[in-house]
Each structure stands twice: as structure tokens, then as C-alpha cells.
Amino acid sequence: MTEPHSHGRARHRRKKTALVAGVPLALAAAGALAYGGAFGVFGADAQPRAAAAPAPAWANDAADGFASVHALGQKGTYGGRGGRTVTVRTLADLEKYATAKEPYVIVVAATIPMNPKGKEIKVASDKTIVGAGTSGQIVGGGFFLGQGVHNVIIRNLTIRDSYEGTWNDKDHDWDAIQMDGAHHVWIDHNDLRHMADGLIDSRKDTTNVTVSWNRLSDNNKTFGIGWTENATADLTIHHNWFRETEQRNPSTDNVAHAHLYNNFLQDDPGTGVTSSYGNYARGRTKMVLENSYFQGVNNPVTKDGTAALVQRGNVFSRTTGRNESGGTAFDPKAYYRYTLDKAADVPALLKSGAGPRPSIGVTAARAAAAARGTLTVAKDGSGQYKSVQKAVDAVPAGNTSRVVIRIKPGTYRETVKVPANKPHVTFEGTGRSRKDTVIVEGHAAGMKKPDGTPYGTGGSATVAVEADDFRARNLTISNDFDEARHQQLKDQQAVALRTAADRVRLDALIVSGDQDTLLLDTAAKEKTGRVYLTNSYVIGNTDFVFGRATAVIDKSVLTLKKRWNGTSAGYVTAPSTPAGRKGFLITRTTIDGDVSARSFHLGRPWHAGGDASLDPQTTIRDSKLGAAVKTAPWTDMGGFSWKKDRFAEYNNGGPGAGAANSDRPHLTDAQAAAQETTDWFGDWKPTA
């Protein structure tokens, strides 16, 4: 579509260099997700007509960003979920189901030419249109979503080649996807290229749109937003790769809330197209632009004087011309949760993850993986699951053999619970560093759940483990609840990891939070819960290792963290050990942090619920204590004296260590000989 206002800049014309059509090799080599090859999960003997089919994996996915926001009577965007799933290989069948009144999941399993060329199928509400691997292609036309059409998902398709030979074509209004007054639309993991007009046109107050993980290339007027005098539209545009596109990358006119993040705009010298401009905020648009990567783009970020554009964390490499910002926009987190990838990581992330995803068939793949005892999670869709919880859900109840959930690098904002009926589960980050794979959420005890009740301390956990024989290694588990922003909240306990199980093995982790970071608990007071944590970092400031488990922390670092207001004061441990049982043993570990000297206690007794029968225990031995540790390192809690419970040291060093005295009891050599790691675990012999 032609934009309603001229940009007022001379266009860079298309060079004569020929462009090669077809799916890039990087995509063909990308990891599997769902849907199969040429015949997907349906087999080489499938009939060349529309056929009922099992719902593919993506049929149950729902959108993120503004497409997930409840508005205009629509609660998020989930497409044809719950409707019949059909597989189509002809234009007639595609149009039949896409225009139907009923909800459908429509799997496109062939290359479908549009006839006549330029045809745009008028999609009705409540549809998911998804490609079967890389075989789902629409050639010479696209889709149109008209006034009031809502709850539509378009995913994993290649839509291409309606180009008629004129670079700045004003005669052929042939888009890949055009939306006029639609709402709640999710456009995800598509390859859009070489069209006569736009790749995506979002017009006439179309709103609650999320455009994510797409490849947009070989086009002049790439992605236009506007064609209205109103400023009511809300759009999220993230993780898209714009390559060899001249203008509208995107051009955003009169948009109330435009949130652009983690996009990659690439204009390399010697290619067939030269960029005119990159991201453009026009009219009364309010735009937030975060952690995107601009490479070789002319005029990478521009704005009208009437628009507001806030930039944060973007990278500009070999760009020239206008790079602008100014005004006050909005806070996207007031509308939905999201997690930023590092801008420097965006090019590699999108080269491997954007566009349609090939597969060997999700049902068969998952069954085979479960049989092998391995499930894979990847944020970019290259694994079997995009969330950790969905992988946990796939573990059979009552399983008797180990299931390893391999989690690819990325930030997974979610809560995860491993229920008691799913033992023998391992979480394994596959990155080179434990920092590469992050599971994070930001709940606190006093915050309200969707049902209106508070989370409570245990319920605030980002990851909750209630199943025996759990293992985790090489990842970060974090609770990023912001105490400074929630000072009005009474209960600010915010757990990152909660274990309430026996024989839990944790290695090479970062467990990060503020108050109550690591809750080492048991399923019930009378039950045993043994935990062995090694080679890890635990970060916090108040009682950040606490609970009634029998736990050893070995060869690790307990990092002391300042409070939200910059002050240094806190407590490392708060055991609530039942009488007759062992509590916390911290050995060969460093306790230190960037805090004031003599500002932290090593521990205090937590008699949960005022239970006087408890006998809390912390022993710290053979460890290095930083200067932050108080000279009288133990203190009382809730009216209970630490001196009546079990708190002791042995053979510690460092500036925070001190000689034995009435405020600092030390074990004798004989006592220490009975407080080794092996004494803590009895018949359990944890392995790496």
C-alpha cells in the first residue's frame, strides 16, 4: 500500500543484481520443531486434498506481546485452537477453510500458487494458518484480514513472489499480509519476500498485533503501519530479520504503542537493495525501541517532530545518517511481560532462528525423544518445546527412568513446577556457560495470583521442585522481583528455587534473588529432603538460604548483595531443621560480596510458625569468609535464641573468620569428624 504521507526523502533505487529465490540454507539447517517435511506427519501416501489431521504442536500456542493483551472483547490470540485441524495442498481448500465461520487449524503442506496472481484470501476470525515444515508456501499472493477480523495466527509459511517487475510499483496492491481494521493477530516464523507491494501492511486502526521471528527480505515497501488519523493501535515487533529491504522497516504512523525489540536490520554492501531508512516513528506514534541490531543501514532510526521515540540498548554497526530519539513513550511492562536478548546476540540468534522451521514430525519426534529419555527446549522454536514447563508436562507421571530436559540458551520467563509424581527429571542448560540459559520470573509472597489470593513465600518460586531424584546443572534460576518498585508490598519474600523433595542434586548453577532466594525444604515436616549443591553461586541478602532440608553446599560461592536502597545488612542462612535431623552444612565455600564490612550475619534460627520443637542447624566449615561477616556472626530470630539451637564453625579462613568465643562457637576436631558431607546423606551417595 502507498503510505498516506510522503517521507520526503529521495528513494534509493533497486540495483540490477539478480536475487536468488528460495529458502536460505541457514533455515534448512536449523533445528527441528514441528510438522514434518514434504508430507509432514501425514505420510507420503496422503491424498492431495484437504484432510483431517492431528493438531500440530503449534496449534496450542498463544501469542505474546500486544497480541496477548485482553482487549476489544478478545482474551489474547490463540487462533483456531480447539477447532478442527485440516491439511491443505490446494488453493481451493486453503480458501475454503480460511474463509469459514468456524475455527480451524489449517496446515499448509504444499506450495500453493495464487490464481489470479495477486489474490489475497480473505481470512475469517479464529484461524491458525501454519506451514508444514518448510513445505508450506504461498506464491504470487497472500492474505487479507478485514474490518473486525480477530484472533488469527499466521505461522511458519513462506509467502513470496507477487513482484511484477517494477520496484516502486504503484499499480499492484499485492501484499503478503494486509490487515485493515483487524485485531489480535500473530504473525510468527514466516519468510516474507519479493512482493509487488508490502510484505506486511497493518492499516486502518488494526491493533493488538505481534510480529515475531520472521524473515523479511528482497522488498521495497516492507512493513507499513498506519493509514489512519487515529492513534489507537498497539503493536509488538520483535525478533525479526530485515534484510535487503529498502523502506518501511517498519514505518509506524499514528500508533499509540509501538514496541520494537531484538530485531536485526541488515544492509550489506554489494547486495541488490540499498536501505533508505530503518525504523521510523511518524505522526503521533509512541515507540519504544530496545536491544535491536542495525548493520549497514542508512538512517537507521528516524522520527517526526510529533512522535515520541525512546531508545535503549541498541547496537549500530556501520550505519550512516539519522539516528534519532526523543520524547516520552510508555513502559511495555505495564502491558505484558517480556525478556530482552542481548543486542550483540541478535544477529546470530535470528540467522539461526527466524523464519519457517523444518521438522521430522512433532508427534513422532516427541515420542522418540521420550523413549530416549531426552526432551529439548528452545526459545527460538528449534526444539520440541518453547517453554520449560511444557517439557515437564510431557514427562510421564510415575516415570521410573531419568528424563533429561535439555534447555538451549535463552531467557525463559516463566514459572516451572516439577510435581511429585514426576521423579528422575534433569534440567540441563546446553550453553557454554551457566549464564547462557536463564529461567526467571518476578513473583513475591505478597503479590496476588490470578485468583486474587497471595502467592505466599513458597508459591513465589520461579522453579519449584517437588519430585524426588531431581537434578539441575549449567543454568541460572532467578527471581527478579523489584523491591524498590514495590515498597508498598508488605511481604517481599521472592524465592528463585524451591526444593521440597529428597535426593536433589544441583551443580554449576546460579540461583539469584534478594530475600529468600533458595528455599531448601521437605515435602512435609516428618519427611526427609536431602539436597547436594556444588560449584554454584547463590545470591541474596536476607535469609537467602533457608528451610528444613538436610542440605550440603559445597565448593560454591554465597554472594552477599546490598538491599534495594543500597544499604548493607542481611542474613545468609535461616534453617528450620526438625529435631533429630541434620540441617545445613556449608563447606569449602566462599561467603562474600560487594557490601559493607561487618554487615552480614551467617545465620539465625527460623522456628517456622513459632514451632519450639524445631532445632535449626547451620555448620560452616573449611570455608573462606569475607570481611562482610560480623564478628558475632549468629543472631536471634522471632524470639528464639540461636544459642539454644545448633550454629557452629570449623576451620574457616579469610578476613571474616574469627577465634572461638561465646558468640562464635567452633566445633572440636571430634565434633567436626562427625559433620562431613557423607554424614549428612546416609545411604544416598550423590553423583555428579
C-alpha positions in Angstrom: 0.0 0.0 0.0 1.1 3.6 -0.7 1.7 5.5 2.5 -0.7 8.4 3.3 2.2 10.9 3.7 5.4 11.2 1.7 8.5 10.6 3.7 10.1 13.5 1.9 13.3 11.7 1.0 14.7 10.5 -2.3 14.5 6.7 -2.6 17.5 4.5 -3.3 16.6 2.5 -6.4 17.0 -1.2 -6.8 20.3 -2.3 -8.3 20.4 -4.7 -11.2 21.9 -7.5 -9.3 19.8 -10.6 -9.5 18.4 -12.1 -6.3 18.2 -15.8 -5.7 14.8 -17.0 -4.6 14.3 -19.9 -2.2 14.6 -20.8 1.5 18.1 -19.8 2.8 20.4 -22.7 3.7 20.7 -21.4 7.2 17.0 -22.1 7.7 17.2 -25.5 6.1 19.9 -26.4 8.5 18.1 -25.1 11.6 16.9 -27.4 14.3 13.6 -29.3 14.2 10.4 -28.1 15.6 7.1 -29.4 14.3 5.3 -30.6 11.3 7.4 -32.8 9.1 9.0 -32.5 5.7 7.2 -32.6 2.4 4.5 -34.8 3.8 4.9 -33.8 7.5 3.4 -36.3 9.9 0.8 -37.4 7.4 2.9 -39.7 5.3 3.9 -39.9 1.6 0.6 -41.7 0.8 -1.6 -38.8 2.0 -4.2 -37.8 -0.5 -3.8 -34.5 -2.4 -6.9 -32.9 -0.8 -7.9 -31.4 2.5 -7.7 -34.0 5.2 -8.4 -34.1 8.9 -5.2 -34.3 10.8 -3.9 -34.4 14.4 -3.4 -30.9 15.8 0.2 -29.9 15.3 2.3 -28.7 18.2 1.9 -25.1 17.5 -1.9 -25.4 17.4 -1.9 -24.9 21.2 0.5 -21.9 21.3 -0.8 -18.4 22.1 0.7 -15.1 21.2 3.0 -12.9 23.3 3.3 -9.1 23.1 0.3 -6.9 22.4 -1.5 -9.8 20.7 -1.6 -11.4 24.1 -3.4 -8.5 25.8 -7.1 -8.8 26.6 -8.9 -6.0 24.7 -11.9 -5.4 22.5 -13.6 -8.5 24.0 -10.8 -10.8 22.9 -8.7 -12.5 25.5 -5.4 -13.0 23.8 -4.6 -14.5 20.5 -4.8 -18.3 20.1 -6.2 -18.7 16.5 -8.1 -21.9 15.7 -7.1 -23.7 18.9 -9.9 -26.1 19.8 -11.3 -26.2 16.2 -10.8 -28.9 13.7 -7.3 -29.4 12.2 -7.1 -29.8 8.4 -4.2 -30.2 6.0 -4.5 -28.4 2.6 -2.5 -28.6 -0.6 -4.7 -26.7 -3.0 -5.9 -23.1 -3.3 -9.5 -24.2 -3.2 -9.1 -26.0 0.1 -7.0 -23.2 1.6 -9.6 -20.6 0.7 -12.5 -22.8 1.9 -11.2 -23.2 5.4 -9.5 -19.8 5.8 -12.8 -18.0 5.0 -15.1 -20.4 7.0 -17.0 -19.1 10.0 -15.8 -21.9 12.3 -12.4 -22.1 14.0 -9.8 -24.1 12.1 -6.1 -25.0 12.4 -5.1 -25.1 8.7 -1.8 -26.9 8.0 -0.4 -25.9 4.6 1.6 -28.8 3.3 2.4 -27.8 -0.3 3.4 -24.9 -2.5 0.1 -23.2 -3.4 0.2 -20.7 -6.4 -2.4 -17.9 -6.2 -4.7 -17.6 -9.2 -5.1 -15.0 -10.3 -1.7 -13.6 -9.3 -2.1 -11.1 -6.6 -5.0 -12.8 -5.0 -5.4 -12.2 -1.2 -7.5 -14.7 0.6 -10.0 -13.0 3.0 -9.3 -14.8 6.2 -12.1 -15.0 8.8 -11.7 -14.9 12.6 -10.5 -17.7 14.8 -7.9 -19.2 12.4 -4.5 -20.6 12.6 -2.8 -21.0 9.3 0.6 -22.7 9.6 3.1 -24.3 7.3 4.1 -27.9 7.4 7.8 -27.6 7.9 9.3 -25.6 5.0 6.9 -27.1 2.5 4.1 -24.6 3.2 4.4 -21.8 0.6 2.1 -19.3 -0.8 3.3 -18.0 -4.2 2.1 -14.9 -6.0 -0.4 -13.6 -3.4 -1.2 -13.6 0.3 -3.8 -13.0 2.9 -6.3 -10.1 3.8 -7.8 -9.6 7.2 -10.7 -7.1 7.0 -12.6 -4.9 9.5 -13.3 -6.7 12.8 -11.5 -9.9 11.9 -9.7 -11.1 15.0 -7.9 -14.0 16.7 -5.8 -15.0 13.7 -2.4 -16.7 13.7 -0.2 -16.9 10.5 2.9 -19.0 11.2 5.7 -21.0 9.6 4.8 -20.1 6.0 6.8 -18.8 3.1 4.8 -16.1 1.2 6.6 -14.8 -1.9 6.9 -13.6 -5.4 4.0 -11.4 -6.4 6.6 -9.0 -7.8 5.7 -7.6 -11.3 9.0 -6.1 -12.3 8.5 -2.6 -11.1 10.5 -1.8 -8.0 8.3 1.1 -6.8 5.1 -0.5 -8.0 2.0 1.8 -7.6 -0.3 -0.3 -9.8 -0.3 -3.7 -8.0 -1.6 -3.6 -4.4 -0.4 -7.2 -3.8 0.8 -7.8 -0.2 1.9 -10.9 1.6 -0.3 -10.0 4.6 -2.7 -7.0 4.7 -4.8 -6.0 7.7 -7.5 -3.3 7.6 -9.2 -2.8 10.9 -8.4 -6.3 12.3 -7.3 -7.0 15.9 -5.5 -9.8 17.8 -3.2 -11.1 15.1 0.0 -13.0 15.5 2.5 -13.2 12.5 5.3 -15.5 13.5 8.2 -17.5 12.0 7.4 -16.7 8.4 9.6 -16.0 5.3 8.1 -13.0 3.5 9.8 -11.7 0.3 9.7 -10.3 -3.2 6.1 -8.9 -3.3 4.7 -6.3 -5.6 3.7 -4.1 -2.7 4.1 -4.6 1.0 5.3 -7.7 2.9 3.0 -6.6 5.9 0.6 -3.8 5.8 -1.1 -3.0 9.2 -3.8 -0.4 8.3 -6.8 1.5 9.5 -6.5 1.0 13.3 -5.5 -2.6 13.2 -4.4 -3.3 16.8 -3.1 -5.9 19.2 -0.7 -7.3 16.7 2.5 -9.2 17.4 5.0 -9.8 14.6 7.8 -12.1 15.7 10.7 -14.3 14.4 10.0 -13.5 10.7 12.4 -13.1 7.8 11.5 -10.1 5.7 13.7 -9.6 2.6 14.1 -8.6 -1.1 11.4 -5.9 -1.0 10.9 -2.2 -1.4 7.9 -1.3 0.8 8.4 -3.8 3.6 6.2 -3.2 6.6 3.9 -0.2 6.7 1.7 0.7 9.8 -0.9 3.4 9.7 -3.3 4.7 7.1 -5.3 6.4 9.8 -5.6 9.7 11.6 -6.3 7.9 14.9 -3.6 6.9 17.3 -5.1 3.8 18.9 -3.1 0.9 17.6 -0.9 -1.3 19.8 1.8 -3.5 18.1 4.8 -5.6 19.3 7.5 -6.3 16.7 10.3 -8.5 18.0 13.0 -10.9 16.7 12.5 -10.2 13.0 15.3 -10.2 10.4 15.0 -7.4 7.9 17.5 -8.0 5.0 17.7 -6.3 1.6 14.7 -4.1 2.2 14.6 -0.5 1.2 11.9 1.3 3.2 9.2 0.8 5.8 11.4 -1.3 8.1 8.8 -0.6 9.6 7.3 2.8 9.1 5.0 3.4 12.0 2.4 6.1 11.7 0.0 7.2 14.4 0.5 4.1 16.6 -0.4 4.5 20.3 2.1 1.9 21.5 4.8 0.5 19.2 7.2 -1.8 21.0 10.2 -2.9 18.8 12.9 -5.1 20.3 15.6 -7.6 19.4 15.1 -7.0 15.6 18.0 -7.3 13.2 18.2 -4.8 10.3 20.9 -5.7 7.8 22.1 -3.8 4.7 25.3 -5.2 3.4 27.3 -3.5 0.5 27.1 -5.1 -2.9 23.6 -6.6 -2.5 20.6 -5.9 -4.7 18.9 -3.4 -2.4 20.1 -0.3 -0.5 18.2 0.8 2.5 16.5 4.2 2.6 15.7 4.2 6.3 15.2 1.7 9.1 12.7 2.1 12.0 10.6 5.2 11.5 8.2 6.8 14.1 5.7 9.0 12.3 2.8 11.2 13.3 1.7 10.7 16.9 3.4 7.4 17.3 4.9 6.5 20.7 7.7 4.0 20.1 10.0 2.0 22.4 13.0 0.6 20.6 15.2 -1.9 22.5 18.2 -4.1 22.1 18.0 -4.2 18.3 20.9 -4.5 15.9 21.4 -2.3 12.9 24.1 -3.2 10.4 25.0 -1.0 7.5 21.5 0.6 7.5 21.1 4.2 6.2 19.2 6.5 8.5 18.7 3.6 11.0 16.2 5.4 13.3 14.1 8.4 12.4 11.2 10.2 13.9 8.8 13.0 13.1 8.8 16.0 15.4 5.3 15.0 16.6 6.4 11.4 17.5 7.9 10.1 20.7 10.7 7.5 20.4 12.7 6.1 23.3 15.8 4.0 22.5 17.5 1.6 24.9 20.4 -0.8 24.3 20.6 -0.8 20.5 23.7 -1.6 18.5 24.7 0.3 15.4 27.4 -1.1 13.1 28.5 0.8 10.0 25.2 2.8 9.9 25.0 6.3 8.4 22.6 9.2 8.6 19.8 9.9 11.0 19.7 8.1 14.4 17.1 9.9 16.5 15.2 9.7 19.7 13.2 12.0 21.9 10.0 12.4 23.9 8.3 10.2 26.4 6.8 6.9 25.2 5.5 4.2 27.6 6.6 1.2 29.7 5.8 -2.0 27.8 5.9 -4.0 31.0 2.8 -2.2 32.1 1.0 -4.2 29.4 2.8 -7.6 29.2 5.9 -9.4 30.4 8.8 -9.9 28.0 12.5 -10.7 28.2 15.2 -9.0 26.2 18.1 -10.9 24.5 21.4 -9.1 24.4 21.6 -6.9 21.3 25.0 -8.3 20.5 23.5 -11.8 20.3 20.6 -10.8 18.0 22.3 -11.4 14.5 23.3 -15.0 15.3 20.0 -15.7 17.1 17.9 -14.6 14.2 20.1 -16.1 11.5 19.5 -19.4 13.1 16.0 -19.0 14.4 13.9 -16.7 12.3 11.7 -17.9 9.5 9.9 -21.3 9.0 11.1 -24.2 11.0 11.7 -27.6 9.4 10.8 -30.8 11.3 10.5 -34.6 11.3 7.0 -34.5 12.7 6.4 -33.4 16.2 4.4 -36.4 17.4 6.9 -38.9 16.3 9.8 -36.8 17.4 8.5 -36.3 20.9 7.7 -40.0 21.3 11.2 -40.9 20.1 12.7 -38.3 22.4 10.7 -39.5 25.4 11.8 -43.1 24.7 15.4 -41.9 24.6 14.9 -40.0 27.8 15.7 -36.6 26.3 13.4 -33.6 25.7 14.6 -30.3 24.2 13.5 -26.8 25.0 14.4 -23.8 22.7 13.1 -20.3 22.9 13.5 -19.9 19.1 11.4 -22.9 18.3 14.2 -25.2 17.2 13.5 -27.7 20.0 10.5 -29.8 20.8 9.1 -27.2 23.3 9.4 -23.5 23.7 8.9 -23.5 27.4 10.4 -25.5 30.2 7.1 -26.2 31.8 5.7 -27.7 28.7 8.6 -30.1 28.6 8.0 -31.0 32.2 4.3 -31.6 31.4 5.4 -34.1 28.7 7.2 -36.3 31.3 5.1 -39.3 32.0 3.6 -39.4 35.5 5.3 -42.1 37.7 8.3 -42.4 35.4 10.9 -44.8 36.7 13.9 -43.8 34.5 15.7 -40.5 34.1 14.3 -37.9 31.6 16.8 -35.1 30.7 15.3 -31.8 29.7 18.0 -30.1 27.6 17.4 -26.3 27.7 19.0 -24.3 24.9 20.5 -20.8 25.6 17.9 -18.1 26.1 15.9 -16.4 28.7 12.7 -18.2 29.7 10.3 -16.0 31.6 8.0 -18.5 33.3 7.3 -20.4 36.5 8.2 -24.0 36.4 6.9 -26.8 38.7 8.1 -30.4 38.7 5.3 -32.2 40.5 5.8 -35.0 43.0 4.6 -37.6 40.5 7.4 -36.9 38.0 10.7 -38.1 39.6 14.0 -38.6 37.9 14.0 -35.4 35.9 17.1 -33.4 35.0 17.3 -29.8 33.8 20.4 -29.3 31.8 21.4 -25.9 30.2 23.2 -26.6 26.9 25.1 -23.3 26.7 28.8 -22.8 27.2 28.1 -21.0 30.5 25.6 -21.3 33.2 24.7 -17.7 32.3 23.5 -18.6 28.8 20.3 -20.4 30.0 18.1 -18.4 32.4 14.8 -19.3 33.9 13.3 -16.2 35.5 10.1 -14.8 37.0 9.3 -12.0 39.4 6.7 -13.1 41.9 6.8 -12.1 45.6 4.9 -13.6 48.5 2.5 -10.6 48.9 1.6 -10.4 45.2 -1.7 -11.7 44.1 -2.2 -14.7 41.9 -4.8 -14.5 39.1 -7.4 -15.9 41.5 -6.8 -13.0 43.9 -5.0 -14.9 46.6 -1.4 -14.1 47.5 1.4 -16.3 46.2 2.9 -16.8 49.6 6.6 -17.4 50.1 6.8 -21.0 48.7 4.4 -20.0 45.9 6.6 -17.2 44.7 9.3 -19.6 43.5 10.4 -19.3 39.9 11.3 -23.0 39.9 9.6 -25.4 42.3 10.8 -29.0 42.6 8.5 -31.4 44.4 9.8 -34.6 42.8 12.5 -36.9 44.2 15.7 -37.6 42.4 15.7 -34.2 40.6 18.9 -32.8 39.1 19.9 -29.5 37.6 23.1 -28.2 36.1 24.6 -25.4 34.0 21.8 -22.8 34.1 20.6 -19.8 36.0 17.4 -19.7 38.1 16.4 -16.2 39.1 13.6 -14.2 40.8 13.9 -10.6 39.6 11.2 -9.2 41.8 12.0 -5.4 42.1 11.8 -4.4 45.8 12.5 -0.8 45.0 9.4 -0.6 42.8 7.1 -2.4 45.3 7.9 -0.8 48.6 4.2 -0.7 49.3 4.1 -4.5 49.3 4.2 -6.0 52.8 5.6 -9.4 52.1 8.5 -9.2 49.7 9.9 -12.7 50.0 10.8 -13.8 46.5 12.1 -17.3 46.0 14.1 -18.3 43.0 14.4 -22.0 43.6 12.3 -24.1 46.0 13.0 -27.8 46.6 10.6 -30.0 48.6 11.9 -33.4 47.7 14.6 -36.0 48.5 17.9 -36.7 46.7 18.1 -33.4 44.9 21.4 -32.9 43.1 22.3 -29.3 41.9 25.5 -28.4 40.2 27.0 -25.4 38.3 24.0 -23.2 38.9 23.4 -19.5 39.6 20.5 -19.0 41.9 19.8 -15.3 42.2 17.4 -13.2 44.2 17.1 -10.8 47.2 15.2 -12.1 50.2 14.6 -15.9 50.5 16.4 -16.8 47.3 16.9 -20.5 47.9 14.3 -22.5 49.8 15.6 -25.9 50.7 12.5 -27.6 52.1 10.9 -31.0 52.5 7.5 -32.3 51.3 6.3 -32.4 55.0 7.9 -31.8 58.4 8.2 -35.6 59.0 9.7 -36.3 55.6 13.3 -36.3 54.6 14.6 -33.9 52.0 18.3 -34.2 51.1 20.0 -31.7 48.8 23.6 -31.5 47.5 24.6 -28.2 45.8 28.0 -27.9 44.3 30.1 -25.5 42.2 27.3 -22.9 42.2 26.6 -19.3 43.1 23.7 -18.3 45.4 23.0 -14.6 45.5 20.8 -12.7 48.0 20.7 -10.6 51.1 18.1 -11.8 53.7 17.8 -15.4 54.8 18.7 -16.3 51.3 19.4 -20.0 52.1 16.5 -21.2 54.3 14.3 -24.1 55.1 14.1 -27.5 56.8 16.0 -29.7 54.3 19.1 -31.7 55.1 21.5 -29.9 52.7 25.1 -29.6 51.8 26.5 -26.6 49.9 30.0 -27.5 48.7 32.6 -25.7 46.7 30.3 -22.8 46.0 30.0 -19.0 46.4 27.3 -17.4 48.6 27.3 -13.8 47.2 26.1 -11.1 49.6 24.0 -8.5 47.9 23.1 -4.9 49.0 19.4 -4.1 49.7 17.3 -2.2 47.3 18.2 1.1 48.8 22.0 0.5 48.7 22.4 -0.4 52.4 24.3 -3.5 53.6 22.6 -5.7 56.1 21.5 -9.3 56.0 21.5 -12.9 56.9 22.9 -15.8 55.0 21.0 -18.8 56.4 17.7 -19.3 58.2 17.4 -23.1 58.9 14.2 -24.6 60.3 15.6 -28.1 60.9 13.3 -30.6 62.8 14.9 -32.0 65.9 17.0 -35.1 65.4 17.8 -34.3 61.8 20.7 -32.6 60.2 20.3 -29.1 58.7 22.7 -27.0 56.6 26.3 -27.9 56.1 28.3 -25.3 54.2 31.8 -26.5 53.3 34.7 -25.4 51.1 32.7 -22.3 50.1 33.3 -18.6 49.9 30.9 -16.2 51.6 31.5 -12.6 50.4 30.1 -9.7 48.4 30.3 -6.1 47.5 28.8 -5.0 50.8 30.0 -3.1 53.8 32.3 -4.7 56.3 30.8 -6.5 59.3 27.2 -6.1 57.9 26.0 -9.7 57.5 25.1 -12.5 59.9 25.9 -16.0 58.9 22.5 -17.2 60.1 19.6 -17.1 62.5 17.1 -19.8 63.7 13.8 -19.9 61.9 11.2 -21.6 64.1 8.5 -21.6 61.4 5.1 -20.8 62.8 6.6 -20.4 66.2 7.3 -24.1 66.4 9.5 -24.5 69.5 10.2 -28.2 68.8 12.4 -27.3 65.9 16.2 -27.5 66.3 17.7 -25.3 63.5 21.2 -26.1 62.4 23.9 -24.4 60.3 27.5 -25.6 60.3 30.0 -23.6 58.2 33.4 -25.2 57.8 36.6 -25.2 55.7 35.3 -22.0 54.0 36.5 -18.5 53.3 34.6 -15.7 55.0 34.8 -12.2 53.6 35.1 -9.0 55.7 31.3 -8.6 55.4 30.7 -11.2 58.1 30.0 -9.9 61.5 32.4 -10.7 64.4 29.3 -12.1 66.2 28.0 -14.0 63.2 24.8 -15.6 64.6 21.7 -13.8 65.9 18.2 -14.5 67.2 15.0 -14.6 65.3 11.4 -14.3 66.3 12.1 -14.6 70.0 14.2 -17.7 69.6 17.8 -17.6 70.8 20.4 -19.0 68.4 22.4 -20.3 71.4 19.7 -22.9 72.1 19.9 -24.3 68.6 22.9 -25.6 66.5 25.1 -23.0 65.0 28.9 -23.5 64.6 32.0 -23.1 62.6 35.1 -25.1 62.0 38.5 -24.3 60.3 37.3 -21.2 58.4 39.6 -18.6 57.0 39.5 -15.1 55.4 39.0 -11.7 56.9 35.6 -12.6 58.3 36.8 -15.6 60.3 37.4 -15.3 64.0 38.5 -17.2 67.0 36.1 -19.3 69.1 34.3 -17.4 71.8 30.8 -17.4 73.5 29.4 -15.6 70.5 31.2 -17.7 68.0 31.2 -21.4 68.8 33.6 -23.7 67.0 33.4 -27.5 66.6 36.1 -29.6 68.2 38.0 -31.9 66.0 36.0 -34.8 67.2 32.7 -33.0 66.5 33.9 -31.9 63.1 34.8 -35.5 62.2 31.0 -36.3 62.6 30.0 -33.4 60.4 31.3 -34.3 57.0 29.3 -34.5 53.8 28.9 -38.3 54.0 27.4 -37.9 57.5 24.7 -35.7 56.0 23.3 -38.1 53.4 23.2 -41.5 55.0 22.5 -44.2 52.3 22.3 -41.7 49.5 25.6 -41.3 47.6 25.0 -38.4 45.2 27.0 -38.4 41.9 27.9 -35.6 39.6 
